[in-house]
Amino acid sequence: MPTVLTLDKSLSLLEAVVASPQGVGTRALAKDLGLNVATVHNIAMTLVRRGYLRQDERTRQFHAGIRLSLLGCSRGAREPLGLIAREAVQRLSASLNESVMVVAMEHGHLTNLAFAPSRQALRVQEPEDMSAYAHCTAVGKVLLAHLEAPHLATFFTDRELDRHTPKTITTKAALDRELANVRNQGYAQTRDELCEGISAYAVPIRDPWGGVFAAIGASAPSFRMQRADTIKATLAGLREAAATIEKSLAQTAAPSSLV
């Protein structure tokens, strides 16, 4: 039993650090988890030595470590997420009869995790890597809107805001305004920005700790996605699918109570 309890405490501590992207100190962790400071320090330093956490030398606060990131990005870790996403995407695509996709950001790239094309003859086909089109796609805007400022700047270090149509956003100021609007309204939209005649909507998918790690979007020829009732139904379907994915993730990541 002590071994099980120690493991439970360690996992709860790890989750608490992941939920604090700005960093968190030993005393704050001890207070939040209801543990004594010495126990928290010992567990945290063990995780630091294994690379799952790192400790800032100046602030002494703990952050997620590179080994944790690599573990989460492994093929084995992504497969359950891909399965959950594919099921949700296929259901929504069948319901809307439009192309639906889930995209996540991995190592600075926007990766298509799941895609289901419309059954209609005139439909949208999405690329596997959407990194170059993040500024002019709905799923890309959602992911960019929830990046911290330094990470957003890094994303565009080697990328340009390329113009694809007359409506493509091509300036940093305009993109900043657009991303602020995405955060405020809770969804992103594009109309004729990547390709003339194509429109799309997307909403965020949050991890069990509240962070946005993926986006689910639906795209279609613009003439099929312009009526208010169609847009309303599309957003409702996207939000329901996102909630389904989030619920499945929460069930697999539900924290155990400390005793």
RODO-2510 file (C-alpha; in nm, 4 decimals, decimal comma):
residues 259
     n   res          X          Y          Z
     1     m     0,0000     0,0000     0,0000
     2     p     0,2761     0,2578     0,0754
     3     t     0,4148     0,2023    -0,2754
     4     v     0,0729     0,2590    -0,4306
     5     l     0,0212     0,5711    -0,2197
     6     t     0,3617     0,7108    -0,3162
     7     l     0,2833     0,6512    -0,6837
     8     d    -0,0523     0,8240    -0,6432
     9     k     0,1144     1,1256    -0,4811
    10     s     0,3790     1,1381    -0,7533
    11     l     0,1229     1,1355    -1,0326
    12     s    -0,0866     1,4025    -0,8595
    13     l     0,2226     1,6202    -0,8248
    14     l     0,3122     1,5686    -1,1894
    15     e    -0,0388     1,6695    -1,2972
    16     a    -0,0262     1,9780    -1,0727
    17     v     0,2980     2,0943    -1,2365
    18     v     0,1616     2,0359    -1,5874
    19     a    -0,1441     2,2431    -1,4906
    20     s     0,0863     2,5353    -1,3961
    21     p     0,2648     2,6348    -1,7204
    22     q     0,4183     2,9404    -1,5510
    23     g     0,5872     2,7176    -1,2939
    24     v     0,5009     2,6256    -0,9368
    25     g     0,7056     2,6057    -0,6190
    26     t     0,7377     2,3400    -0,3508
    27     r     0,5246     2,5165    -0,0898
    28     a     0,2446     2,5903    -0,3339
    29     l     0,2428     2,2257    -0,4443
    30     a     0,2367     2,1083    -0,0835
    31     k    -0,0597     2,3336    -0,0061
    32     d    -0,2557     2,2350    -0,3174
    33     l    -0,1956     1,8621    -0,2702
    34     g    -0,2308     1,8515     0,1077
    35     l     0,1184     1,7091     0,1537
    36     n     0,4103     1,8173     0,3665
    37     v     0,6867     2,0180     0,2040
    38     a     0,9530     1,7496     0,2528
    39     t     0,7430     1,4862     0,0740
    40     v     0,6736     1,7200    -0,2172
    41     h     1,0409     1,8144    -0,2442
    42     n     1,1560     1,4508    -0,2474
    43     i     0,9037     1,3464    -0,5116
    44     a     0,9712     1,6506    -0,7285
    45     m     1,3475     1,6093    -0,7192
    46     t     1,3143     1,2428    -0,8147
    47     l     1,1100     1,3476    -1,1176
    48     v     1,3687     1,6158    -1,1977
    49     r     1,6484     1,3590    -1,1937
    50     r     1,4482     1,1375    -1,4309
    51     g     1,3795     1,4299    -1,6648
    52     y     1,0026     1,4401    -1,6189
    53     l     1,0269     1,7763    -1,4423
    54     r     1,2828     2,0543    -1,4482
    55     q     1,3576     2,3136    -1,1803
    56     d     1,4377     2,6725    -1,2690
    57     e     1,7739     2,7566    -1,1136
    58     r     1,6708     3,1147    -1,0401
    59     t     1,3099     3,0848    -0,9197
    60     r     1,3350     2,7239    -0,7927
    61     q     0,9946     2,6588    -0,9465
    62     f     0,9116     2,3331    -1,1211
    63     h     0,8102     2,2974    -1,4855
    64     a     0,7286     2,0043    -1,7126
    65     g     1,0481     1,8363    -1,8319
    66     i     1,1565     1,7384    -2,1796
    67     r     1,1234     1,3674    -2,1086
    68     l     0,7572     1,4178    -2,0236
    69     s     0,7085     1,5973    -2,3557
    70     l     0,8857     1,3215    -2,5478
    71     l     0,6822     1,0562    -2,3714
    72     g     0,3590     1,2329    -2,4628
    73     c     0,4663     1,2675    -2,8271
    74     s     0,5547     0,9014    -2,8710
    75     r     0,3542     0,6998    -3,1230
    76     g     0,2122     0,4785    -2,8494
    77     a     0,0870     0,7814    -2,6560
    78     r    -0,0744     0,9383    -2,9637
    79     e    -0,2616     0,6312    -3,0838
    80     p    -0,5419     0,6406    -2,8210
    81     l    -0,5935     1,0110    -2,8936
    82     g    -0,5989     0,9403    -3,2663
    83     l    -0,8616     0,6693    -3,2166
    84     i    -1,0826     0,8971    -3,0044
    85     a    -1,0440     1,1792    -3,2558
    86     r    -1,1183     0,9576    -3,5571
    87     e    -1,4417     0,8310    -3,4070
    88     a    -1,5617     1,1845    -3,3266
    89     v    -1,4558     1,3187    -3,6656
    90     q    -1,6270     1,0408    -3,8581
    91     r    -1,9529     1,0868    -3,6667
    92     l    -1,9568     1,4614    -3,7198
    93     s    -1,8609     1,4364    -4,0859
    94     a    -2,1475     1,1935    -4,1445
    95     s    -2,3852     1,4270    -3,9611
    96     l    -2,2811     1,7464    -4,1428
    97     n    -2,1857     1,5721    -4,4682
    98     e    -1,8812     1,7990    -4,4831
    99     s    -1,5084     1,7453    -4,4309
   100     v    -1,4034     1,7411    -4,0649
   101     m    -1,0577     1,7224    -3,9096
   102     v    -0,8733     1,7321    -3,5775
   103     v    -0,5366     1,9079    -3,5771
   104     a    -0,2805     1,9287    -3,2963
   105     m     0,0458     2,1162    -3,2605
   106     e     0,3481     1,8883    -3,2170
   107     h     0,7073     2,0113    -3,2097
   108     g     0,6050     2,3365    -3,3776
   109     h     0,4040     2,1683    -3,6533
   110     l     0,0300     2,1513    -3,7082
   111     t    -0,0390     1,7821    -3,7584
   112     n    -0,3602     1,6366    -3,8939
   113     l    -0,4573     1,3710    -3,6356
   114     a    -0,7852     1,2664    -3,7921
   115     f    -0,9684     1,3557    -4,1115
   116     a    -1,2983     1,2480    -4,2631
   117     p    -1,3912     1,3839    -4,6070
   118     s    -1,7389     1,4831    -4,7110
   119     r    -1,9317     1,2284    -4,9166
   120     q    -2,0303     1,5018    -5,1615
   121     a    -1,8601     1,5275    -5,4994
   122     l    -1,7433     1,8848    -5,4341
   123     r    -1,5505     1,8629    -5,1081
   124     v    -1,2428     1,9915    -4,9269
   125     q    -0,9257     1,7838    -4,8960
   126     e    -0,6819     1,8893    -4,6224
   127     p    -0,2995     1,8518    -4,6207
   128     e    -0,1235     1,6329    -4,3627
   129     d     0,1013     1,9133    -4,2339
   130     m    -0,0840     2,2445    -4,2068
   131     s     0,1958     2,4485    -4,0473
   132     a     0,2421     2,6783    -4,3465
   133     y    -0,1304     2,7550    -4,3548
   134     a    -0,1946     2,8159    -3,9842
   135     h    -0,2732     3,1855    -4,0340
   136     c    -0,5392     3,1212    -4,2970
   137     t    -0,7177     2,8089    -4,1689
   138     a    -0,9756     2,7903    -3,8914
   139     v    -0,8025     2,5080    -3,7016
   140     g    -0,4711     2,6914    -3,7351
   141     k    -0,6147     3,0134    -3,5947
   142     v    -0,7550     2,8282    -3,2930
   143     l    -0,4171     2,6762    -3,2105
   144     l    -0,2264     3,0004    -3,2688
   145     a    -0,4758     3,1948    -3,0571
   146     h    -0,3954     2,9809    -2,7532
   147     l    -0,0179     2,9854    -2,7818
   148     e     0,1726     3,1953    -2,5309
   149     a     0,3334     3,5032    -2,6890
   150     p     0,6919     3,3654    -2,6899
   151     h     0,5783     3,0380    -2,8501
   152     l     0,3729     3,2269    -3,1080
   153     a     0,6772     3,4353    -3,1998
   154     t     0,8889     3,1203    -3,2264
   155     f     0,6316     2,9565    -3,4537
   156     f     0,6692     3,2378    -3,7058
   157     t     1,0481     3,2645    -3,6799
   158     d     1,1001     3,0672    -4,0007
   159     r     0,7545     3,1133    -4,1517
   160     e     0,5958     3,3961    -4,3457
   161     l     0,2333     3,5038    -4,3559
   162     d     0,2074     3,4006    -4,7184
   163     r    -0,0770     3,5394    -4,9257
   164     h    -0,2953     3,2735    -5,0885
   165     t    -0,5974     3,4853    -5,1808
   166     p    -0,6894     3,8555    -5,1580
   167     k    -0,8489     3,7800    -4,8176
   168     t    -0,5459     3,6130    -4,6578
   169     i    -0,4158     3,7863    -4,3448
   170     t    -0,0574     3,8862    -4,4176
   171     t     0,0435     4,1288    -4,1392
   172     k     0,1319     4,0567    -3,7782
   173     a    -0,0962     4,3334    -3,6483
   174     a    -0,3974     4,2004    -3,8377
   175     l    -0,3246     3,8458    -3,7234
   176     d    -0,2970     3,9561    -3,3601
   177     r    -0,6392     4,1206    -3,3854
   178     e    -0,7847     3,8100    -3,5458
   179     l    -0,6413     3,5774    -3,2787
   180     a    -0,7759     3,8019    -3,0000
   181     n    -1,1184     3,7767    -3,1627
   182     v    -1,0861     3,3971    -3,1773
   183     r    -1,0126     3,3833    -2,8041
   184     n    -1,3042     3,6123    -2,7225
   185     q    -1,5691     3,4369    -2,9313
   186     g    -1,4457     3,0821    -2,8673
   187     y    -1,4185     2,9752    -3,2305
   188     a    -1,2349     3,0603    -3,5513
   189     q    -1,3629     3,1040    -3,9037
   190     t    -1,2182     3,1539    -4,2492
   191     r    -1,3845     3,2498    -4,5742
   192     d    -1,1835     3,2419    -4,8963
   193     e    -0,8552     3,2914    -4,7062
   194     l    -0,6582     2,9803    -4,8026
   195     c    -0,8473     2,9071    -5,1203
   196     e    -1,1175     3,1106    -5,2901
   197     g    -1,4517     2,9426    -5,2507
   198     i    -1,3646     2,7533    -4,9295
   199     s    -1,4930     2,8359    -4,5808
   200     a    -1,4265     2,6709    -4,2454
   201     y    -1,5087     2,6887    -3,8750
   202     a    -1,3159     2,5408    -3,5817
   203     v    -1,3311     2,5217    -3,2022
   204     p    -1,0679     2,4317    -2,9425
   205     i    -1,0205     2,0954    -2,7724
   206     r    -0,8868     2,1218    -2,4176
   207     d    -0,6827     1,8740    -2,2189
   208     p    -0,7907     1,7654    -1,8672
   209     w    -0,5938     2,0592    -1,7213
   210     g    -0,7695     2,3252    -1,9281
   211     g    -0,5055     2,3883    -2,1927
   212     v    -0,5882     2,3940    -2,5642
   213     f    -0,3888     2,1209    -2,7364
   214     a    -0,5947     2,0575    -3,0499
   215     a    -0,8708     2,1989    -3,2675
   216     i    -1,1576     2,0391    -3,4527
   217     g    -1,2828     2,2042    -3,7688
   218     a    -1,5256     2,1609    -4,0541
   219     s    -1,4641     2,2960    -4,4041
   220     a    -1,6803     2,3200    -4,7130
   221     p    -1,7333     2,5148    -5,0334
   222     s    -1,8341     2,8662    -4,9268
   223     f    -2,1717     2,8532    -5,0998
   224     r    -2,2688     2,5615    -4,8713
   225     m    -2,1478     2,7335    -4,5544
   226     q    -2,3038     3,0783    -4,5644
   227     r    -2,6560     3,0423    -4,4230
   228     a    -2,6922     3,1376    -4,0572
   229     d    -2,8636     2,8105    -3,9684
   230     t    -2,5881     2,6077    -4,1397
   231     i    -2,3167     2,7953    -3,9504
   232     k    -2,5066     2,7530    -3,6232
   233     a    -2,5453     2,3773    -3,6797
   234     t    -2,1791     2,3443    -3,7759
   235     l    -2,0567     2,5200    -3,4612
   236     a    -2,2944     2,3191    -3,2438
   237     g    -2,1665     1,9957    -3,3952
   238     l    -1,8042     2,0991    -3,3538
   239     r    -1,8563     2,1930    -2,9892
   240     e    -2,0354     1,8666    -2,9181
   241     a    -1,7567     1,6661    -3,0833
   242     a    -1,4916     1,8621    -2,8897
   243     a    -1,6777     1,7958    -2,5641
   244     t    -1,6937     1,4236    -2,6464
   245     i    -1,3180     1,4100    -2,7045
   246     e    -1,2521     1,6098    -2,3872
   247     k    -1,4764     1,3788    -2,1838
   248     s    -1,2929     1,0719    -2,3113
   249     l    -0,9576     1,2291    -2,2250
   250     a    -1,0797     1,3320    -1,8800
   251     q    -1,1889     0,9763    -1,8066
   252     t    -0,8446     0,8425    -1,8907
   253     a    -0,6667     1,1182    -1,6958
   254     a    -0,8919     1,1528    -1,3910
   255     p    -0,6706     1,2217    -1,0882
   256     s    -0,6940     0,9877    -0,7911
   257     s    -0,7701     1,1331    -0,4477
   258     l    -0,4891     1,1383    -0,1956
   259     v    -0,5439     0,9471     0,1270
***
